[in-house]
Amino acid sequence: MQNLTLTWQSAGGAAVALYGGAYAAARVRRAGASAILREAGTLLALFALWQLVGRLSLMSTEHALDRARWIHRTELAFGLPDEAAWQAAVTPYPALIKLANYYYASMHFTVMIGVLLWVFLRHRERYAWVRTTVVVTTAVCLVVQFLPVAPPRMLPENGFVDVAAEYGQSVYGAAVGGVKAAQLSAMPSVHVAWCVLVAVAVVRVSKSPLRWLMVLHPVLTITVVVVTANHFWADGLVAVAILALTYAAQRAVARRRARRAGDVRAVEERERLAVQG
């Protein structure tokens, strides 16, 4: 299962190709096709950056493991459920573990693409809000990930098992200096940030009563990242906090723009009355 996820090189190359296609489509006056290709290129570029940051974080391996151990100790001290116990409850069922590994490897990107495409095609007026949320949240997560933090699966002494490697389903490449690439960017969890983001987008944008089914995606994703030992609870909590701050920042900017627009209208109205007078 090594190739279920794109490498940063392949994602980056695809992004460049899509941007080129968008430019070509714009030249022949195919605005719709150009917009779709451009947005797809933007998403793939973000994904490439995410993959690349995981490799740039390959430094201070010992400290990354120490940070992971500290996170686990701190969570237990605050009374959070032990992720190792959650994983131990599922490991006797190979079919569930394999399904969890597949979900972790493939659904975060697949669902994100599907939701963005749906919003773009069916609710274009809300697309900018969703796209901006994706870009800002992912960018902040990537900045934080430059500080290497190991995932739980790299702490066997704490009771964790790398179940993806055990079942030959790991999405990570060959080891570098004893540590596999892209494994030290566990904090915060982009998986969790994206799954909550797409659920909020669907619930906010759609009017269908079935939209609430989308809440199952973050529930499943959070469960999966824990039982596969890819993330601690803290990784997800920090990701959700970043997402919440992104929403708050967007709301503040929107209010400021609305106030400015109101001031402009008031000035124009005063000028109109002055001319009439």
ChimeraX commands (.cxc) that place a marker at each C-alpha (Angstrom):
marker #1 position 0.00,0.00,0.00 radius 0.5
marker #1 position 3.00,2.27,-0.44 radius 0.5
marker #1 position 1.48,4.22,-3.32 radius 0.5
marker #1 position -1.97,5.06,-1.95 radius 0.5
marker #1 position -0.76,8.58,-1.33 radius 0.5
marker #1 position 1.03,10.92,-3.70 radius 0.5
marker #1 position 4.65,11.89,-3.11 radius 0.5
marker #1 position 5.42,15.59,-2.91 radius 0.5
marker #1 position 7.18,15.36,-6.27 radius 0.5
marker #1 position 4.22,13.77,-8.06 radius 0.5
marker #1 position 1.71,16.10,-6.39 radius 0.5
marker #1 position 3.85,19.13,-7.23 radius 0.5
marker #1 position 4.28,18.00,-10.83 radius 0.5
marker #1 position 0.54,17.44,-11.17 radius 0.5
marker #1 position -0.11,20.90,-9.70 radius 0.5
marker #1 position 2.19,22.53,-12.26 radius 0.5
marker #1 position 0.48,20.60,-15.07 radius 0.5
marker #1 position -2.95,21.71,-13.84 radius 0.5
marker #1 position -1.85,25.35,-13.62 radius 0.5
marker #1 position -0.54,25.04,-17.17 radius 0.5
marker #1 position -3.88,23.60,-18.26 radius 0.5
marker #1 position -5.70,26.44,-16.51 radius 0.5
marker #1 position -3.59,29.01,-18.34 radius 0.5
marker #1 position -4.19,27.27,-21.68 radius 0.5
marker #1 position -7.94,27.07,-21.03 radius 0.5
marker #1 position -8.03,30.77,-20.16 radius 0.5
marker #1 position -6.24,31.61,-23.40 radius 0.5
marker #1 position -8.96,29.88,-25.43 radius 0.5
marker #1 position -11.68,31.56,-23.34 radius 0.5
marker #1 position -12.79,28.49,-21.41 radius 0.5
marker #1 position -13.24,30.24,-18.09 radius 0.5
marker #1 position -15.07,27.37,-16.37 radius 0.5
marker #1 position -12.45,24.78,-17.26 radius 0.5
marker #1 position -9.66,27.20,-16.34 radius 0.5
marker #1 position -11.16,27.82,-12.89 radius 0.5
marker #1 position -11.58,24.11,-12.16 radius 0.5
marker #1 position -8.01,23.30,-13.25 radius 0.5
marker #1 position -6.61,26.21,-11.24 radius 0.5
marker #1 position -8.41,25.20,-8.06 radius 0.5
marker #1 position -7.38,21.55,-8.45 radius 0.5
marker #1 position -3.79,22.72,-8.93 radius 0.5
marker #1 position -3.99,24.79,-5.75 radius 0.5
marker #1 position -5.17,21.80,-3.72 radius 0.5
marker #1 position -2.43,19.56,-5.10 radius 0.5
marker #1 position 0.16,22.24,-4.41 radius 0.5
marker #1 position -0.98,22.34,-0.79 radius 0.5
marker #1 position -0.77,18.57,-0.62 radius 0.5
marker #1 position 2.76,18.67,-2.07 radius 0.5
marker #1 position 3.80,21.20,0.58 radius 0.5
marker #1 position 2.31,18.99,3.28 radius 0.5
marker #1 position 4.31,16.00,2.05 radius 0.5
marker #1 position 7.48,18.09,1.69 radius 0.5
marker #1 position 7.26,19.53,5.19 radius 0.5
marker #1 position 7.20,16.00,6.57 radius 0.5
marker #1 position 10.57,15.41,4.97 radius 0.5
marker #1 position 12.04,18.78,5.93 radius 0.5
marker #1 position 11.16,17.95,9.53 radius 0.5
marker #1 position 13.62,15.06,9.56 radius 0.5
marker #1 position 15.87,16.59,12.20 radius 0.5
marker #1 position 16.46,16.06,15.90 radius 0.5
marker #1 position 14.85,12.62,15.87 radius 0.5
marker #1 position 15.56,12.13,19.55 radius 0.5
marker #1 position 13.75,15.34,20.46 radius 0.5
marker #1 position 10.78,14.41,18.25 radius 0.5
marker #1 position 10.40,11.17,20.19 radius 0.5
marker #1 position 10.82,13.03,23.48 radius 0.5
marker #1 position 8.05,15.44,22.49 radius 0.5
marker #1 position 5.76,12.52,21.65 radius 0.5
marker #1 position 6.46,10.89,25.02 radius 0.5
marker #1 position 5.74,14.21,26.76 radius 0.5
marker #1 position 2.42,14.56,24.91 radius 0.5
marker #1 position 1.38,11.05,25.93 radius 0.5
marker #1 position 2.33,11.63,29.59 radius 0.5
marker #1 position 0.54,14.99,29.65 radius 0.5
marker #1 position -2.64,13.57,28.13 radius 0.5
marker #1 position -2.76,10.80,30.72 radius 0.5
marker #1 position -2.10,13.32,33.50 radius 0.5
marker #1 position -5.12,15.33,32.33 radius 0.5
marker #1 position -7.28,12.20,32.30 radius 0.5
marker #1 position -7.65,11.77,28.54 radius 0.5
marker #1 position -8.26,8.18,27.34 radius 0.5
marker #1 position -5.08,6.27,26.59 radius 0.5
marker #1 position -4.72,5.90,22.80 radius 0.5
marker #1 position -2.76,2.68,23.34 radius 0.5
marker #1 position -5.76,1.15,25.12 radius 0.5
marker #1 position -8.04,2.15,22.22 radius 0.5
marker #1 position -5.67,0.53,19.78 radius 0.5
marker #1 position -5.35,-2.62,21.90 radius 0.5
marker #1 position -9.13,-3.00,21.85 radius 0.5
marker #1 position -9.14,-3.12,18.03 radius 0.5
marker #1 position -5.94,-5.02,17.19 radius 0.5
marker #1 position -7.55,-8.46,17.76 radius 0.5
marker #1 position -9.69,-7.76,14.67 radius 0.5
marker #1 position -7.43,-7.70,11.57 radius 0.5
marker #1 position -10.27,-6.77,9.20 radius 0.5
marker #1 position -11.02,-3.60,11.19 radius 0.5
marker #1 position -7.35,-2.68,11.37 radius 0.5
marker #1 position -6.93,-3.10,7.62 radius 0.5
marker #1 position -10.01,-0.99,6.93 radius 0.5
marker #1 position -8.70,1.68,9.31 radius 0.5
marker #1 position -5.34,1.71,7.51 radius 0.5
marker #1 position -7.06,2.16,4.14 radius 0.5
marker #1 position -9.30,4.92,5.49 radius 0.5
marker #1 position -6.31,6.77,6.93 radius 0.5
marker #1 position -4.34,6.48,3.68 radius 0.5
marker #1 position -6.99,7.45,1.19 radius 0.5
marker #1 position -10.13,9.14,2.51 radius 0.5
marker #1 position -8.73,12.45,3.79 radius 0.5
marker #1 position -7.68,13.59,0.31 radius 0.5
marker #1 position -10.52,11.90,-1.57 radius 0.5
marker #1 position -13.27,13.45,0.56 radius 0.5
marker #1 position -11.62,16.88,0.46 radius 0.5
marker #1 position -11.49,16.82,-3.36 radius 0.5
marker #1 position -15.10,15.64,-3.55 radius 0.5
marker #1 position -16.41,18.36,-1.24 radius 0.5
marker #1 position -14.44,21.13,-2.93 radius 0.5
marker #1 position -15.67,19.99,-6.34 radius 0.5
marker #1 position -19.28,19.85,-5.08 radius 0.5
marker #1 position -19.10,23.35,-3.58 radius 0.5
marker #1 position -17.43,24.73,-6.72 radius 0.5
marker #1 position -20.02,23.26,-9.09 radius 0.5
marker #1 position -23.19,23.57,-7.01 radius 0.5
marker #1 position -22.57,26.44,-4.58 radius 0.5
marker #1 position -20.04,28.70,-6.28 radius 0.5
marker #1 position -20.90,31.67,-4.05 radius 0.5
marker #1 position -19.63,29.76,-0.99 radius 0.5
marker #1 position -16.54,28.31,-2.65 radius 0.5
marker #1 position -14.19,31.18,-1.77 radius 0.5
marker #1 position -15.00,30.77,1.94 radius 0.5
marker #1 position -14.30,27.02,1.87 radius 0.5
marker #1 position -11.16,27.34,-0.26 radius 0.5
marker #1 position -9.72,30.09,1.92 radius 0.5
marker #1 position -10.37,27.99,5.02 radius 0.5
marker #1 position -8.50,25.06,3.47 radius 0.5
marker #1 position -5.53,27.18,2.43 radius 0.5
marker #1 position -5.13,29.11,5.69 radius 0.5
marker #1 position -5.70,26.13,8.00 radius 0.5
marker #1 position -3.31,23.90,6.05 radius 0.5
marker #1 position -0.66,26.61,5.88 radius 0.5
marker #1 position -0.74,27.19,9.66 radius 0.5
marker #1 position -0.60,23.43,10.29 radius 0.5
marker #1 position 2.44,23.17,8.01 radius 0.5
marker #1 position 4.24,25.94,9.87 radius 0.5
marker #1 position 3.67,24.16,13.19 radius 0.5
marker #1 position 4.84,20.87,11.67 radius 0.5
marker #1 position 8.32,22.26,11.12 radius 0.5
marker #1 position 8.78,21.38,14.80 radius 0.5
marker #1 position 9.26,17.60,14.58 radius 0.5
marker #1 position 6.91,15.49,16.69 radius 0.5
marker #1 position 6.80,11.70,16.37 radius 0.5
marker #1 position 3.50,9.83,16.03 radius 0.5
marker #1 position 2.39,7.31,18.67 radius 0.5
marker #1 position 3.32,4.33,16.46 radius 0.5
marker #1 position 7.00,5.18,16.99 radius 0.5
marker #1 position 6.64,4.59,20.74 radius 0.5
marker #1 position 6.39,0.79,21.16 radius 0.5
marker #1 position 7.58,1.13,24.76 radius 0.5
marker #1 position 4.34,3.04,25.47 radius 0.5
marker #1 position 2.25,0.16,24.16 radius 0.5
marker #1 position 1.70,1.38,20.60 radius 0.5
marker #1 position 1.96,-0.78,17.48 radius 0.5
marker #1 position 2.63,0.37,13.91 radius 0.5
marker #1 position -0.28,-1.61,12.51 radius 0.5
marker #1 position 0.14,-0.23,8.98 radius 0.5
marker #1 position 3.67,-1.62,8.79 radius 0.5
marker #1 position 2.55,-4.84,10.46 radius 0.5
marker #1 position -0.02,-5.47,7.72 radius 0.5
marker #1 position 2.12,-4.16,4.87 radius 0.5
marker #1 position -0.13,-1.11,4.42 radius 0.5
marker #1 position 2.26,1.70,5.34 radius 0.5
marker #1 position 2.03,4.79,3.14 radius 0.5
marker #1 position 5.56,5.84,4.08 radius 0.5
marker #1 position 8.71,5.18,2.13 radius 0.5
marker #1 position 12.07,3.72,3.02 radius 0.5
marker #1 position 13.77,4.63,6.27 radius 0.5
marker #1 position 16.24,7.51,6.39 radius 0.5
marker #1 position 18.70,7.27,9.25 radius 0.5
marker #1 position 16.45,4.76,10.99 radius 0.5
marker #1 position 13.37,6.96,10.73 radius 0.5
marker #1 position 10.89,6.82,7.86 radius 0.5
marker #1 position 10.26,10.02,5.92 radius 0.5
marker #1 position 7.25,12.18,6.75 radius 0.5
marker #1 position 6.70,10.48,10.10 radius 0.5
marker #1 position 7.80,13.41,12.25 radius 0.5
marker #1 position 5.01,15.84,11.33 radius 0.5
marker #1 position 2.30,14.38,13.55 radius 0.5
marker #1 position 1.51,17.65,15.36 radius 0.5
marker #1 position -0.99,18.99,14.43 radius 0.5
marker #1 position -3.06,16.43,12.54 radius 0.5
marker #1 position -3.96,17.72,9.07 radius 0.5
marker #1 position -6.17,14.63,8.76 radius 0.5
marker #1 position -8.31,15.89,11.64 radius 0.5
marker #1 position -8.28,19.51,10.46 radius 0.5
marker #1 position -9.47,18.51,6.99 radius 0.5
marker #1 position -12.15,16.07,8.13 radius 0.5
marker #1 position -13.73,18.62,10.48 radius 0.5
marker #1 position -13.41,21.33,7.84 radius 0.5
marker #1 position -15.26,19.38,5.14 radius 0.5
marker #1 position -17.99,18.37,7.61 radius 0.5
marker #1 position -18.53,22.00,8.63 radius 0.5
marker #1 position -18.56,23.04,4.95 radius 0.5
marker #1 position -21.22,20.51,4.01 radius 0.5
marker #1 position -23.40,21.29,7.04 radius 0.5
marker #1 position -23.14,25.06,6.44 radius 0.5
marker #1 position -23.55,25.03,2.67 radius 0.5
marker #1 position -26.09,22.27,2.05 radius 0.5
marker #1 position -29.79,22.59,2.87 radius 0.5
marker #1 position -30.49,18.85,2.73 radius 0.5
marker #1 position -31.35,17.07,6.00 radius 0.5
marker #1 position -28.92,14.38,4.89 radius 0.5
marker #1 position -26.03,16.83,5.27 radius 0.5
marker #1 position -25.64,15.77,8.91 radius 0.5
marker #1 position -24.41,12.37,7.72 radius 0.5
marker #1 position -21.16,14.13,6.86 radius 0.5
marker #1 position -20.44,14.36,10.58 radius 0.5
marker #1 position -19.63,10.65,10.38 radius 0.5
marker #1 position -16.46,11.48,8.44 radius 0.5
marker #1 position -14.69,13.32,11.30 radius 0.5
marker #1 position -15.96,10.71,13.78 radius 0.5
marker #1 position -14.48,7.90,11.66 radius 0.5
marker #1 position -11.28,9.82,10.88 radius 0.5
marker #1 position -10.54,10.68,14.50 radius 0.5
marker #1 position -11.18,7.08,15.53 radius 0.5
marker #1 position -8.97,5.82,12.71 radius 0.5
marker #1 position -5.99,8.08,13.42 radius 0.5
marker #1 position -6.08,6.96,17.05 radius 0.5
marker #1 position -6.45,3.20,16.59 radius 0.5
marker #1 position -3.78,3.16,13.88 radius 0.5
marker #1 position -1.47,5.09,16.25 radius 0.5
marker #1 position -0.89,7.85,13.72 radius 0.5
marker #1 position -1.92,10.66,16.06 radius 0.5
marker #1 position -2.47,11.56,19.69 radius 0.5
marker #1 position -5.65,13.27,20.86 radius 0.5
marker #1 position -3.56,16.42,21.26 radius 0.5
marker #1 position -2.64,16.42,17.56 radius 0.5
marker #1 position -6.32,16.58,16.67 radius 0.5
marker #1 position -7.19,19.13,19.36 radius 0.5
marker #1 position -4.50,21.51,18.14 radius 0.5
marker #1 position -5.68,21.03,14.54 radius 0.5
marker #1 position -9.28,21.85,15.50 radius 0.5
marker #1 position -8.08,24.90,17.45 radius 0.5
marker #1 position -6.23,26.15,14.35 radius 0.5
marker #1 position -9.36,25.59,12.27 radius 0.5
marker #1 position -11.49,27.50,14.80 radius 0.5
marker #1 position -9.03,30.41,14.76 radius 0.5
marker #1 position -9.18,30.43,10.96 radius 0.5
marker #1 position -12.98,30.69,11.08 radius 0.5
marker #1 position -12.74,33.48,13.66 radius 0.5
marker #1 position -10.22,35.39,11.55 radius 0.5
marker #1 position -12.41,35.07,8.45 radius 0.5
marker #1 position -15.42,36.31,10.39 radius 0.5
marker #1 position -13.48,39.30,11.71 radius 0.5
marker #1 position -12.27,40.20,8.21 radius 0.5
marker #1 position -15.81,39.88,6.82 radius 0.5
marker #1 position -17.19,42.17,9.54 radius 0.5
marker #1 position -14.46,44.73,8.91 radius 0.5
marker #1 position -15.21,44.71,5.19 radius 0.5
marker #1 position -18.91,45.08,5.90 radius 0.5
marker #1 position -18.26,48.09,8.14 radius 0.5
marker #1 position -16.06,49.67,5.49 radius 0.5
marker #1 position -18.71,49.05,2.85 radius 0.5
marker #1 position -21.30,50.64,5.14 radius 0.5
marker #1 position -19.06,53.68,5.69 radius 0.5
marker #1 position -18.59,54.08,1.93 radius 0.5
marker #1 position -22.34,53.91,1.35 radius 0.5
marker #1 position -22.92,56.48,4.11 radius 0.5
marker #1 position -20.39,58.86,2.55 radius 0.5
marker #1 position -21.95,58.41,-0.88 radius 0.5
marker #1 position -25.40,59.09,0.55 radius 0.5
marker #1 position -24.17,62.29,2.27 radius 0.5
marker #1 position -22.56,63.44,-0.96 radius 0.5
marker #1 position -25.76,62.71,-2.89 radius 0.5
marker #1 position -27.82,64.72,-0.39 radius 0.5
marker #1 position -25.30,67.54,-0.50 radius 0.5
marker #1 position -25.56,67.74,-4.27 radius 0.5
marker #1 position -29.35,67.72,-4.11 radius 0.5
marker #1 position -29.33,70.41,-1.46 radius 0.5
marker link #1:1,2 radius 0.2
marker link #1:2,3 radius 0.2
marker link #1:3,4 radius 0.2
marker link #1:4,5 radius 0.2
marker link #1:5,6 radius 0.2
marker link #1:6,7 radius 0.2
marker link #1:7,8 radius 0.2
marker link #1:8,9 radius 0.2
marker link #1:9,10 radius 0.2
marker link #1:10,11 radius 0.2
marker link #1:11,12 radius 0.2
marker link #1:12,13 radius 0.2
marker link #1:13,14 radius 0.2
marker link #1:14,15 radius 0.2
marker link #1:15,16 radius 0.2
marker link #1:16,17 radius 0.2
marker link #1:17,18 radius 0.2
marker link #1:18,19 radius 0.2
marker link #1:19,20 radius 0.2
marker link #1:20,21 radius 0.2
marker link #1:21,22 radius 0.2
marker link #1:22,23 radius 0.2
marker link #1:23,24 radius 0.2
marker link #1:24,25 radius 0.2
marker link #1:25,26 radius 0.2
marker link #1:26,27 radius 0.2
marker link #1:27,28 radius 0.2
marker link #1:28,29 radius 0.2
marker link #1:29,30 radius 0.2
marker link #1:30,31 radius 0.2
marker link #1:31,32 radius 0.2
marker link #1:32,33 radius 0.2
marker link #1:33,34 radius 0.2
marker link #1:34,35 radius 0.2
marker link #1:35,36 radius 0.2
marker link #1:36,37 radius 0.2
marker link #1:37,38 radius 0.2
marker link #1:38,39 radius 0.2
marker link #1:39,40 radius 0.2
marker link #1:40,41 radius 0.2
marker link #1:41,42 radius 0.2
marker link #1:42,43 radius 0.2
marker link #1:43,44 radius 0.2
marker link #1:44,45 radius 0.2
marker link #1:45,46 radius 0.2
marker link #1:46,47 radius 0.2
marker link #1:47,48 radius 0.2
marker link #1:48,49 radius 0.2
marker link #1:49,50 radius 0.2
marker link #1:50,51 radius 0.2
marker link #1:51,52 radius 0.2
marker link #1:52,53 radius 0.2
marker link #1:53,54 radius 0.2
marker link #1:54,55 radius 0.2
marker link #1:55,56 radius 0.2
marker link #1:56,57 radius 0.2
marker link #1:57,58 radius 0.2
marker link #1:58,59 radius 0.2
marker link #1:59,60 radius 0.2
marker link #1:60,61 radius 0.2
marker link #1:61,62 radius 0.2
marker link #1:62,63 radius 0.2
marker link #1:63,64 radius 0.2
marker link #1:64,65 radius 0.2
marker link #1:65,66 radius 0.2
marker link #1:66,67 radius 0.2
marker link #1:67,68 radius 0.2
marker link #1:68,69 radius 0.2
marker link #1:69,70 radius 0.2
marker link #1:70,71 radius 0.2
marker link #1:71,72 radius 0.2
marker link #1:72,73 radius 0.2
marker link #1:73,74 radius 0.2
marker link #1:74,75 radius 0.2
marker link #1:75,76 radius 0.2
marker link #1:76,77 radius 0.2
marker link #1:77,78 radius 0.2
marker link #1:78,79 radius 0.2
marker link #1:79,80 radius 0.2
marker link #1:80,81 radius 0.2
marker link #1:81,82 radius 0.2
marker link #1:82,83 radius 0.2
marker link #1:83,84 radius 0.2
marker link #1:84,85 radius 0.2
marker link #1:85,86 radius 0.2
marker link #1:86,87 radius 0.2
marker link #1:87,88 radius 0.2
marker link #1:88,89 radius 0.2
marker link #1:89,90 radius 0.2
marker link #1:90,91 radius 0.2
marker link #1:91,92 radius 0.2
marker link #1:92,93 radius 0.2
marker link #1:93,94 radius 0.2
marker link #1:94,95 radius 0.2
marker link #1:95,96 radius 0.2
marker link #1:96,97 radius 0.2
marker link #1:97,98 radius 0.2
marker link #1:98,99 radius 0.2
marker link #1:99,100 radius 0.2
marker link #1:100,101 radius 0.2
marker link #1:101,102 radius 0.2
marker link #1:102,103 radius 0.2
marker link #1:103,104 radius 0.2
marker link #1:104,105 radius 0.2
marker link #1:105,106 radius 0.2
marker link #1:106,107 radius 0.2
marker link #1:107,108 radius 0.2
marker link #1:108,109 radius 0.2
marker link #1:109,110 radius 0.2
marker link #1:110,111 radius 0.2
marker link #1:111,112 radius 0.2
marker link #1:112,113 radius 0.2
marker link #1:113,114 radius 0.2
marker link #1:114,115 radius 0.2
marker link #1:115,116 radius 0.2
marker link #1:116,117 radius 0.2
marker link #1:117,118 radius 0.2
marker link #1:118,119 radius 0.2
marker link #1:119,120 radius 0.2
marker link #1:120,121 radius 0.2
marker link #1:121,122 radius 0.2
marker link #1:122,123 radius 0.2
marker link #1:123,124 radius 0.2
marker link #1:124,125 radius 0.2
marker link #1:125,126 radius 0.2
marker link #1:126,127 radius 0.2
marker link #1:127,128 radius 0.2
marker link #1:128,129 radius 0.2
marker link #1:129,130 radius 0.2
marker link #1:130,131 radius 0.2
marker link #1:131,132 radius 0.2
marker link #1:132,133 radius 0.2
marker link #1:133,134 radius 0.2
marker link #1:134,135 radius 0.2
marker link #1:135,136 radius 0.2
marker link #1:136,137 radius 0.2
marker link #1:137,138 radius 0.2
marker link #1:138,139 radius 0.2
marker link #1:139,140 radius 0.2
marker link #1:140,141 radius 0.2
marker link #1:141,142 radius 0.2
marker link #1:142,143 radius 0.2
marker link #1:143,144 radius 0.2
marker link #1:144,145 radius 0.2
marker link #1:145,146 radius 0.2
marker link #1:146,147 radius 0.2
marker link #1:147,148 radius 0.2
marker link #1:148,149 radius 0.2
marker link #1:149,150 radius 0.2
marker link #1:150,151 radius 0.2
marker link #1:151,152 radius 0.2
marker link #1:152,153 radius 0.2
marker link #1:153,154 radius 0.2
marker link #1:154,155 radius 0.2
marker link #1:155,156 radius 0.2
marker link #1:156,157 radius 0.2
marker link #1:157,158 radius 0.2
marker link #1:158,159 radius 0.2
marker link #1:159,160 radius 0.2
marker link #1:160,161 radius 0.2
marker link #1:161,162 radius 0.2
marker link #1:162,163 radius 0.2
marker link #1:163,164 radius 0.2
marker link #1:164,165 radius 0.2
marker link #1:165,166 radius 0.2
marker link #1:166,167 radius 0.2
marker link #1:167,168 radius 0.2
marker link #1:168,169 radius 0.2
marker link #1:169,170 radius 0.2
marker link #1:170,171 radius 0.2
marker link #1:171,172 radius 0.2
marker link #1:172,173 radius 0.2
marker link #1:173,174 radius 0.2
marker link #1:174,175 radius 0.2
marker link #1:175,176 radius 0.2
marker link #1:176,177 radius 0.2
marker link #1:177,178 radius 0.2
marker link #1:178,179 radius 0.2
marker link #1:179,180 radius 0.2
marker link #1:180,181 radius 0.2
marker link #1:181,182 radius 0.2
marker link #1:182,183 radius 0.2
marker link #1:183,184 radius 0.2
marker link #1:184,185 radius 0.2
marker link #1:185,186 radius 0.2
marker link #1:186,187 radius 0.2
marker link #1:187,188 radius 0.2
marker link #1:188,189 radius 0.2
marker link #1:189,190 radius 0.2
marker link #1:190,191 radius 0.2
marker link #1:191,192 radius 0.2
marker link #1:192,193 radius 0.2
marker link #1:193,194 radius 0.2
marker link #1:194,195 radius 0.2
marker link #1:195,196 radius 0.2
marker link #1:196,197 radius 0.2
marker link #1:197,198 radius 0.2
marker link #1:198,199 radius 0.2
marker link #1:199,200 radius 0.2
marker link #1:200,201 radius 0.2
marker link #1:201,202 radius 0.2
marker link #1:202,203 radius 0.2
marker link #1:203,204 radius 0.2
marker link #1:204,205 radius 0.2
marker link #1:205,206 radius 0.2
marker link #1:206,207 radius 0.2
marker link #1:207,208 radius 0.2
marker link #1:208,209 radius 0.2
marker link #1:209,210 radius 0.2
marker link #1:210,211 radius 0.2
marker link #1:211,212 radius 0.2
marker link #1:212,213 radius 0.2
marker link #1:213,214 radius 0.2
marker link #1:214,215 radius 0.2
marker link #1:215,216 radius 0.2
marker link #1:216,217 radius 0.2
marker link #1:217,218 radius 0.2
marker link #1:218,219 radius 0.2
marker link #1:219,220 radius 0.2
marker link #1:220,221 radius 0.2
marker link #1:221,222 radius 0.2
marker link #1:222,223 radius 0.2
marker link #1:223,224 radius 0.2
marker link #1:224,225 radius 0.2
marker link #1:225,226 radius 0.2
marker link #1:226,227 radius 0.2
marker link #1:227,228 radius 0.2
marker link #1:228,229 radius 0.2
marker link #1:229,230 radius 0.2
marker link #1:230,231 radius 0.2
marker link #1:231,232 radius 0.2
marker link #1:232,233 radius 0.2
marker link #1:233,234 radius 0.2
marker link #1:234,235 radius 0.2
marker link #1:235,236 radius 0.2
marker link #1:236,237 radius 0.2
marker link #1:237,238 radius 0.2
marker link #1:238,239 radius 0.2
marker link #1:239,240 radius 0.2
marker link #1:240,241 radius 0.2
marker link #1:241,242 radius 0.2
marker link #1:242,243 radius 0.2
marker link #1:243,244 radius 0.2
marker link #1:244,245 radius 0.2
marker link #1:245,246 radius 0.2
marker link #1:246,247 radius 0.2
marker link #1:247,248 radius 0.2
marker link #1:248,249 radius 0.2
marker link #1:249,250 radius 0.2
marker link #1:250,251 radius 0.2
marker link #1:251,252 radius 0.2
marker link #1:252,253 radius 0.2
marker link #1:253,254 radius 0.2
marker link #1:254,255 radius 0.2
marker link #1:255,256 radius 0.2
marker link #1:256,257 radius 0.2
marker link #1:257,258 radius 0.2
marker link #1:258,259 radius 0.2
marker link #1:259,260 radius 0.2
marker link #1:260,261 radius 0.2
marker link #1:261,262 radius 0.2
marker link #1:262,263 radius 0.2
marker link #1:263,264 radius 0.2
marker link #1:264,265 radius 0.2
marker link #1:265,266 radius 0.2
marker link #1:266,267 radius 0.2
marker link #1:267,268 radius 0.2
marker link #1:268,269 radius 0.2
marker link #1:269,270 radius 0.2
marker link #1:270,271 radius 0.2
marker link #1:271,272 radius 0.2
marker link #1:272,273 radius 0.2
marker link #1:273,274 radius 0.2
marker link #1:274,275 radius 0.2
marker link #1:275,276 radius 0.2
marker link #1:276,277 radius 0.2
view
